Amino acid sequence: MISDADREELERLRAENEALKKTTAAKTALSLKVSEKGAVSVYGLGRFPVTLYREQWMRLLEYGPSIHAFIQENEDKLKKRE
């Protein structure tokens, strides 16, 4: 049998674990907003948002396959952020 103190500790740890899971999920999620100047801001990649105007985003997205290929070709030179 499990004592009341152990049961309370288990419930506390479960609640703490759930809170940590939610915090981690929130940190990994990306979000989009329209900036005050009418640009598109992507939040969740780093400390500050990545903000570009619509035309810049469209140009960058069209260039996506080239960026992906470049990253694969230079995998050994690139650092991973943890």
Secondary structure, 3 states (H helix, E strand, C coil): CCCHHHHHHHHHHHHHHHHHHHHHHHHHCCEEEECCCCCEEEECCCCCCEEECHHHHHHHHHCHHHHHHHHHHCCCCCCCCC
